[in-house]
Structure formats: C-alpha cells, structure tokens
C-alpha cells in the first residue's frame, strides 16, 4: 500500500492538472478530432517504438525545435511526448484573457506563421494572438508534422526521468519503451511558473480568498476590494481585465515588490526598431542609469509610475493606452514581497496593510521563466536540453521562437559537440534591466564564433527570412554600430568588475 501511495504521489507530481480541474471557460474551442484520433491510435497500439529524436514537450520549444529539424533533415523520425491533452505547452494552463505581448508575426515555428491576416484589435497596430488562437495554431503545427509520417505524438504522458520510457498520466500502468537512435530533447527543462499550477509562495489564512488570474474570467460576484499581488505582465493583465469589466480603479490595490520597466509597444512594432536601438546605444553613456535614461528618452522603455525608479524589467510589452490605464491605480503598495494574506490584513517584507473583510486577492506572484536558477550544456552526449541561449538578439519580440529553431539548426550541422556548445551558450533569464545595455556586445562576441565556423550567414538569412532579425544585421552607419558595440562592451566589463 505504501508503495502504491508513493507511486501515485510521484505520478501526481509529474503530471499536469487534467482538464476536469480547470474551468470550462479556460479550454480551447479548437476541434482537433482528427489529430486526437491519430494520437489515440498511437497511444493504444504503440509497441516497440523507435525514433531518431524523442522530444519531451509540445510547447514552443519542443515544436520549434522539431519543426526546424524536419526542415533541414526531413527524413528524421521524431516522437513527441507531453503531459497536457493537446499541444501548446504552458498556454494550456494560462488565464483565458492572456494575449501575446509582441506581434503574432514574431512568434511560432520557422515553417508556419501564426498571424491570420486579421485586422488588429484592442488599439494595436499589429495582430496579437490570444490564448485560444495560439493553441489552435500549435494544434495545426503538430497536425502538419504528424501528416508527414515522420512524427508521432503522445499526450497525457511523460518520459520517466533519465530513461526513454513513456508512461501514461491517465493509465499509470501503461508504458512504452522507446529505442532512440540519436538524442532525447528536453523542452521542459526551462521551467515556466504559472500561478494556477502551484500554491501561493506565502502563507494564506483559512477563510482568506486568494485565486490565480484564471478564475477572473468566470468571476460573477463583486468584492469590496481587489488586491493584485505581483508586478509582472500577469498582474498588469489582471488589473486591465478587472478595469475593463467595470471595477473602479479605487477598488484596486496593487502590491508592487519592485517597480519595473516595460517595453513600449509602439517601439516594438515599428519597422525601424532595431536601427533606433542601435542609434540610441551609440549615444554617449557609461553607467546603467545613463543608458536606461537614453532608452527611456527615446520611448523604447517606460516606467509605469514616473516618480519611482524601476529596478527590474520583465520585458512586458505595453501600449501607451495600457500604461495610462495602469496609472489610474493609486493604491500602490511598495513594502516588498508578500509574506502572508490574512483575513483582514496582508503582511509584507517591510510592514503590513489592512484589508477589508471579504476582499479578493489575485495571486500574480509567479515568476514565469525567471524562476529558472540553473543551466546545463545544451548539447551533452545523447541529450539536448533546450534553454535560453546566446546569441539572443534574433527574435524581435519572441526570442524563444528563434532560440528553438537555432538549436535545431546547430544540431543539424556536421560539427563536434564542443563546437555546438560554443555556438549555443545557455543563459539564465534575468530581470536586471541593465542587461538591455550589455546584450549587444555579448551577441557581437558570439557572432564571431559563428563566423569562424562558417555558418553565420546561412543561419542569419534563415532567421531574417522568418522575421527574426538582429541589431547586428541591420543597415546603419558602420561607425554608429561600432560605437554602440564598444559602449556595450565597456559597460559589460565594468559591471563584471562591480560584481
């Protein structure tokens, strides 16, 4: 019995919440009967499985890698395994009103565009897909792969750690041993922390109402006050959602542990954004404060509240209209991170605040992919661990899309493992805003490695053709680019000395 209980506990830890645990409003409307039938047939008839690559995760990283590898090596046999019931990774678990920060044209896999050519909405100048549109897109991407006959997909399943054994989440006794000829590709190493999938990182008194943003979509009751806990894009989305549904700004209380910079959407969507960034970095600056002030002066970044110096940047992309709406919230609490939510108060690192009885607290304290604290070589023997890596300048809005394709491109090259790791150096995501000032030098240094191995031009052309451009490839006065790189380099080494 003890062993059975332990086995169930391990299974629960490895498997994502099933659909029954999530409000129906959160589910995608996509009818994927054809793909589901194919996947079900595979799940019930798979014996003696074999493949070239076993890919763990059917989110952006896993599908982005698979797509580009198939583009370059179309005869490759690939098996994809995911704990969810459909493709899409963390988008399956996100709140229903979430949208992409950046334009749809910057997101997705190499061979298929996400944008539908629909007129922009919400005052945008470019199309930005919502959660259901993204799930539908990933479903189409996977369906296209399966139809080639080169890809098989197993959902509601996971790969047991350090093995190539697939185990069903819904039928724990059902397992499949996979013979992998080339490599196992882990697209889940980079953790994405989402409020709905973990308990709050603070104490909650019995009777206090604390919910993840997912439940705002179906919220019907009114509350005497709304406390939004966190200062990232999820918190901003939640505030904007509440106010769009008629909640007065004076009923919203915003717990802001650290003020943040946001990226201006008008800058991000402008066709000359990379040229403008280079020209700004070429202006005279030597300290982080000076450099960030220049970016702010040129309307590339903004602070939500003008009188408060940001110490963080989560790279949320907002329009000026959204920033103006957020500024209507006057009940902003800056007492550090939440320690406890009580029935009539919230205790923070540097004090406590009263809270009316019956108030609703929205838990937006998850750190998304900033929770990742470790890294490992991307290429290691018979394993590929997908991570954020350098060079990171390609992407123009969604660096993750370009990184997944880049890793597959490097894997397809006939070179040694140590050379591949030189080309793809893993980095830990950081919310330090000064990284915006150092990235140009780091990417320039990394480009030199690519050029020495003779593959930079081919790779860069593929990136640019998909719309994933780099500051290093835009046409500007060479002296401007040289000055920008030199100042980024000087600041990089100065910051390394301070540390």
C-alpha positions in Angstrom: 0.0 0.0 0.0 2.8 2.4 0.9 4.5 1.7 -2.4 1.2 2.4 -4.2 0.7 5.7 -2.4 4.3 6.7 -3.2 3.8 5.8 -6.8 0.6 7.9 -7.1 2.4 10.8 -5.4 5.2 10.7 -7.9 2.7 10.4 -10.8 0.8 13.4 -9.5 4.0 15.4 -9.3 4.9 14.5 -12.8 1.5 15.1 -14.5 -0.2 18.4 -15.2 -3.7 19.1 -13.9 -6.2 17.4 -16.1 -9.0 19.2 -17.9 -11.5 18.4 -15.1 -9.6 20.6 -12.7 -9.9 23.7 -14.9 -13.0 25.9 -15.6 -14.5 25.1 -18.9 -14.1 28.7 -19.9 -10.3 28.1 -20.0 -10.5 25.4 -22.6 -9.7 25.9 -26.2 -12.6 25.8 -28.7 -10.5 24.1 -31.3 -12.0 20.9 -32.7 -9.0 18.6 -33.1 -10.9 15.3 -33.6 -8.7 14.2 -36.5 -5.5 14.7 -34.6 -6.9 13.3 -31.4 -7.9 10.1 -33.2 -4.4 9.7 -34.6 -2.8 10.3 -31.2 -5.3 7.9 -29.5 -4.4 5.2 -32.1 -0.8 5.7 -31.4 -1.3 5.6 -27.6 -3.1 2.3 -27.8 -1.1 0.5 -30.4 2.4 1.6 -29.7 4.8 -1.4 -29.3 8.5 -1.5 -29.9 8.7 2.2 -30.5 11.7 3.7 -32.1 12.8 7.1 -33.4 15.7 9.3 -34.1 14.8 12.0 -31.6 12.5 11.8 -28.6 11.2 15.3 -27.8 9.8 16.0 -24.4 7.3 18.8 -24.5 4.9 20.0 -27.2 5.2 23.7 -26.4 7.0 26.4 -28.3 10.5 25.0 -27.6 9.7 21.4 -28.4 7.7 22.1 -31.5 10.0 24.9 -32.7 13.0 22.5 -32.5 11.1 19.7 -34.2 9.9 21.9 -37.0 13.3 23.3 -37.9 15.0 19.9 -37.6 12.4 18.5 -40.1 13.0 21.5 -42.4 16.7 20.6 -42.5 16.6 16.8 -42.2 13.1 15.7 -43.5 13.8 12.0 -43.1 14.2 12.3 -39.3 11.8 10.2 -37.2 10.6 12.0 -34.1 8.3 11.1 -31.2 6.8 14.0 -29.1 5.5 13.5 -25.6 3.6 15.9 -23.5 1.7 15.9 -20.2 -1.1 18.0 -21.5 -4.0 16.8 -23.5 -3.0 18.9 -26.6 -0.1 20.8 -28.0 0.7 24.3 -26.7 2.7 23.9 -23.5 2.0 26.5 -20.8 -0.7 28.1 -23.0 -2.9 25.3 -21.9 -2.7 26.5 -18.3 -2.7 30.2 -18.8 -5.6 32.5 -18.0 -8.3 32.9 -20.7 -7.7 36.6 -21.4 -4.0 36.4 -21.9 -2.6 37.6 -25.3 0.9 37.7 -26.8 2.9 40.7 -25.7 4.5 41.1 -29.1 3.0 40.9 -32.6 1.9 37.4 -33.8 4.4 37.7 -36.7 7.3 37.3 -34.3 6.0 34.1 -32.6 5.8 30.5 -33.5 7.8 27.9 -35.5 10.0 28.5 -38.6 7.8 27.0 -41.2 4.3 28.2 -40.2 3.2 31.7 -39.5 0.9 32.5 -36.5 -0.7 35.6 -37.8 -4.0 35.2 -39.7 -4.1 38.5 -41.5 -7.0 39.7 -39.4 -7.4 43.4 -38.5 -5.6 44.3 -35.3 -7.8 44.8 -32.2 -7.5 46.5 -28.8 -6.0 49.5 -30.4 -3.0 47.6 -31.7 -1.3 48.3 -35.0 -0.3 44.6 -35.5 -2.1 41.4 -34.8 -1.6 39.8 -31.4 -3.0 36.3 -30.9 -5.0 35.3 -27.8 -4.6 32.0 -25.9 -7.2 30.0 -27.9 -5.7 31.3 -31.2 -2.2 30.2 -30.1 -3.5 26.7 -29.0 -5.2 26.3 -32.4 -2.0 27.3 -34.1 0.1 24.8 -32.2 -2.5 22.1 -33.0 -2.2 22.9 -36.7 1.6 22.8 -36.5 1.6 19.4 -34.8 -1.1 18.1 -37.2 1.1 19.1 -40.2 4.0 17.2 -38.6 2.0 14.1 -37.9 0.7 14.1 -41.5 4.3 13.8 -42.8 4.5 10.3 -41.3 7.8 11.4 -39.6 6.2 12.5 -36.2 4.2 10.6 -33.6 2.7 12.4 -30.6 1.7 11.0 -27.2 -0.3 13.3 -24.9 -1.4 12.9 -21.3 2.0 11.1 -21.0 5.5 11.8 -19.7 9.0 10.4 -20.1 10.3 8.9 -16.9 13.4 10.7 -15.7 16.8 9.6 -17.1 15.1 6.9 -19.3 13.4 6.7 -22.7 10.2 5.1 -21.2 6.9 6.8 -21.9 4.3 6.5 -19.1 0.7 7.4 -19.4 -0.6 10.0 -16.9 -4.2 8.6 -17.1 -3.2 4.9 -17.1 -0.1 4.7 -14.9 0.5 1.0 -15.7 0.7 1.8 -19.5 4.3 2.3 -20.5 6.2 2.2 -23.8 10.0 1.6 -24.1 11.4 3.8 -26.9 14.6 3.0 -28.8 16.2 6.4 -29.5 18.8 6.3 -32.3 20.1 9.9 -31.9 19.1 12.0 -28.9 16.5 12.8 -26.3 15.4 16.5 -26.5 14.1 18.1 -23.3 11.9 21.0 -24.0 10.7 21.2 -20.4 13.9 22.0 -18.5 13.2 25.7 -18.7 10.5 26.0 -16.1 7.6 28.3 -16.6 6.0 29.1 -13.3 2.3 29.8 -13.5 0.1 30.7 -10.5 -2.6 28.1 -11.3 -0.1 25.3 -11.1 1.5 25.9 -7.8 0.3 27.0 -4.3 1.0 30.7 -3.3 4.6 31.3 -2.2 3.3 32.8 1.0 1.0 31.9 3.9 -2.7 32.2 3.4 -5.1 32.2 6.4 -8.1 29.9 6.4 -11.0 31.8 5.0 -9.0 34.3 3.0 -9.8 34.4 -0.7 -6.8 34.1 -2.9 -7.2 33.0 -6.5 -5.0 32.7 -9.6 -5.9 35.0 -12.6 -7.6 32.1 -14.4 -10.7 32.4 -12.2 -11.2 36.1 -13.0 -12.7 35.1 -16.4 -15.7 33.4 -14.8 -16.0 35.7 -11.8 -19.6 36.8 -11.1 -19.6 38.1 -7.5 -18.5 41.6 -6.6 -15.9 42.2 -3.9 -15.3 45.2 -1.6 -11.7 45.4 -2.8 -9.3 43.7 -5.2 -5.6 43.1 -4.3 -3.3 42.2 -7.1 -0.2 40.6 -5.8 2.8 41.0 -8.1 4.2 43.5 -10.6 4.8 41.4 -13.8 2.8 41.1 -17.0 0.3 38.7 -15.4 -0.5 41.4 -12.7 -0.8 44.1 -15.4 -3.2 41.9 -17.4 -5.3 41.2 -14.4 -5.7 44.8 -13.5 -6.5 45.8 -17.0 -9.1 42.9 -17.2 -10.7 44.0 -13.9 -11.0 47.6 -15.0 -12.3 46.7 -18.5 -15.1 44.8 -16.7 -16.1 47.9 -14.7 -14.1 47.5 -11.5 -13.3 51.1 -10.3 -9.6 51.9 -10.1 -10.0 53.0 -6.5 -11.1 49.5 -5.5 -7.9 48.0 -7.0 -4.8 47.7 -4.7 -1.5 46.8 -6.4 1.2 45.1 -4.4 4.4 46.1 -6.2 7.5 44.4 -4.7 9.8 46.3 -7.2 8.9 48.9 -9.9 9.5 47.6 -13.4 10.4 49.0 -16.8 8.1 47.9 -19.7 8.8 47.9 -23.4 6.8 50.4 -25.4 4.6 48.6 -28.0 4.9 51.4 -30.5 8.7 51.0 -30.4 8.5 47.2 -30.6 6.1 47.3 -33.6 8.0 50.0 -35.6 9.8 48.7 -38.7 13.0 50.5 -37.7 13.1 49.5 -34.1 16.4 47.8 -34.3 18.0 50.7 -36.1 16.7 53.1 -33.4 18.0 50.8 -30.7 21.5 50.9 -32.2 21.4 54.6 -32.6 20.3 55.1 -29.0 23.1 52.8 -27.7 25.6 54.8 -29.8 24.8 57.9 -27.8 27.2 58.8 -25.0 26.7 56.8 -21.8 28.8 54.9 -19.4 26.6 53.9 -16.4 23.5 51.7 -16.3 21.4 54.7 -15.2 22.6 56.8 -18.1 22.0 54.1 -20.6 18.5 53.3 -19.4 17.6 57.0 -19.3 18.6 57.2 -23.0 16.3 54.2 -23.8 13.5 55.9 -21.9 14.2 59.3 -23.6 13.7 57.6 -27.0 10.4 56.0 -25.8 11.8 52.5 -26.1 11.1 51.7 -22.4 8.7 53.3 -19.9 8.1 53.2 -16.2 4.6 52.7 -15.0 4.9 55.4 -12.3 7.1 58.4 -13.3 8.2 59.1 -9.7 9.5 55.6 -9.0 12.8 54.3 -10.3 12.4 50.8 -11.7 14.9 48.1 -10.6 13.5 45.3 -12.7 12.4 44.6 -16.3 10.1 41.6 -17.1 10.1 42.6 -20.7 6.3 43.1 -20.7 5.3 45.0 -23.9 2.5 47.6 -23.3 0.8 50.3 -25.3 0.6 53.9 -24.0 -3.1 53.3 -23.5 -2.5 50.3 -21.3 0.1 52.3 -19.3 -2.3 55.2 -18.8 -4.9 52.7 -17.5 -2.5 51.2 -15.0 -1.6 54.7 -13.8 -5.2 55.2 -12.7 -4.5 52.7 -9.8 -3.5 54.9 -6.9 -3.5 52.3 -4.2 0.0 51.0 -4.8 1.9 49.3 -2.0 5.7 49.1 -2.0 6.6 47.1 1.0 8.4 44.2 -0.6 7.2 40.7 -1.2 4.0 39.2 0.3 4.6 37.1 3.4 1.1 36.3 4.5 -2.5 37.0 3.4 -4.8 37.1 6.5 -8.5 37.7 6.8 -8.1 41.5 7.4 -4.5 42.3 6.5 -1.6 41.5 4.3 1.9 41.1 5.8 4.8 42.0 3.6 8.6 42.1 4.0 8.7 45.7 5.3 5.3 46.1 7.0 1.6 45.2 6.8 -1.5 46.8 5.4 -5.2 46.5 6.5 -7.6 44.7 4.1 -11.4 44.8 4.2 -13.2 41.6 5.1 -14.2 39.7 2.0 -11.6 41.2 -0.3 -10.3 39.2 -3.3 -6.6 38.6 -3.7 -5.3 37.7 -7.1 -2.1 35.7 -7.0 0.2 37.0 -9.7 3.4 36.4 -7.8 4.7 33.6 -10.1 8.0 34.4 -11.9 7.3 32.8 -15.3 10.6 31.6 -16.7 12.6 33.8 -14.3 12.2 31.0 -11.8 14.9 29.1 -13.6 18.0 29.2 -11.4 20.3 26.7 -13.1 21.6 25.8 -16.5 23.4 22.9 -18.2 25.2 22.3 -21.5 22.6 22.3 -24.3 24.4 19.5 -26.2 25.6 16.7 -24.0 26.2 13.1 -25.3 22.8 11.8 -26.3 20.8 14.6 -24.9 19.7 18.1 -25.9 18.4 20.4 -23.2 16.5 23.4 -24.7 17.2 26.6 -22.9 17.5 30.3 -23.4 20.9 30.7 -25.2 23.2 33.1 -26.9 23.0 34.6 -29.4 19.7 36.1 -28.3 19.3 39.2 -30.4 17.3 37.4 -33.1 13.7 37.4 -32.4 12.4 41.0 -32.4 9.8 40.2 -29.8 9.9 36.4 -29.2 13.5 35.3 -28.6 12.2 31.8 -27.6 10.9 31.2 -31.1 14.3 32.0 -32.6 16.2 30.0 -30.0 14.3 26.8 -30.5 15.0 27.0 -34.3 18.6 28.0 -33.7 19.3 24.9 -31.5 17.8 22.6 -34.2 19.9 24.4 -36.9 23.1 23.8 -34.9 22.1 20.2 -34.2 21.8 19.6 -38.0 25.3 20.8 -38.6 28.2 18.3 -39.1 30.3 19.5 -36.2 31.6 18.4 -32.8 29.6 18.7 -29.7 32.0 21.2 -28.1 31.6 23.4 -31.2 27.9 23.2 -30.9 28.0 24.3 -27.3 30.2 27.2 -28.2 27.5 28.4 -30.7 24.7 27.9 -28.2 25.7 29.1 -24.8 22.9 28.7 -22.2 22.0 31.7 -20.1 19.7 32.1 -17.0 16.9 34.6 -17.7 17.3 37.7 -15.5 15.1 40.7 -14.9 18.0 43.0 -14.5 17.2 45.9 -16.8 20.8 46.7 -17.4 21.1 43.5 -19.5 19.4 45.5 -22.3 22.6 47.5 -22.4 25.1 44.6 -22.4 23.3 42.2 -24.8 24.7 43.9 -27.9 28.3 43.3 -27.0 27.6 39.7 -25.9 25.8 38.9 -29.1 28.6 40.5 -31.2 31.1 38.3 -29.5 29.0 35.2 -30.1 28.6 36.1 -33.7 32.4 36.0 -34.2 32.3 32.3 -33.1 29.6 31.6 -35.7 31.6 33.4 -38.4 34.7 31.4 -37.6 32.8 28.2 -38.1 31.5 29.5 -41.4 27.7 29.1 -40.8 26.7 32.6 -39.6 25.5 33.9 -43.0 23.3 30.8 -43.7 21.8 30.8 -40.2 21.2 34.6 -40.2 19.5 34.5 -43.6 17.1 31.9 -42.3 16.3 34.0 -39.2 15.8 37.2 -41.1 13.6 35.5 -43.7 11.2 34.4 -40.9 11.2 37.9 -39.5 13.6 37.2 -36.6 16.1 40.0 -37.2 19.1 41.1 -35.2 20.6 44.5 -34.4 23.9 43.2 -35.7 22.4 42.7 -39.2 20.6 46.0 -39.8 22.0 48.5 -42.2 23.2 51.6 -40.3 26.3 53.8 -40.5 29.1 51.4 -39.5 30.5 54.0 -37.1 27.2 54.0 -35.3 27.2 50.3 -34.9 30.9 50.2 -33.8 30.3 52.9 -31.2 27.2 51.1 -29.8 29.1 47.8 -29.6 32.1 49.5 -28.0 30.0 51.2 -25.3 28.1 48.0 -24.6 31.4 46.2 -24.2 32.8 48.8 -21.9 29.7 48.6 -19.7 29.8 44.8 -19.7 33.3 44.7 -18.3 32.6 47.5 -15.8 29.6 45.6 -14.5 31.6 42.4 -14.2 34.1 44.2 -12.0 31.4 45.6 -9.8 30.1 42.1 -9.2 
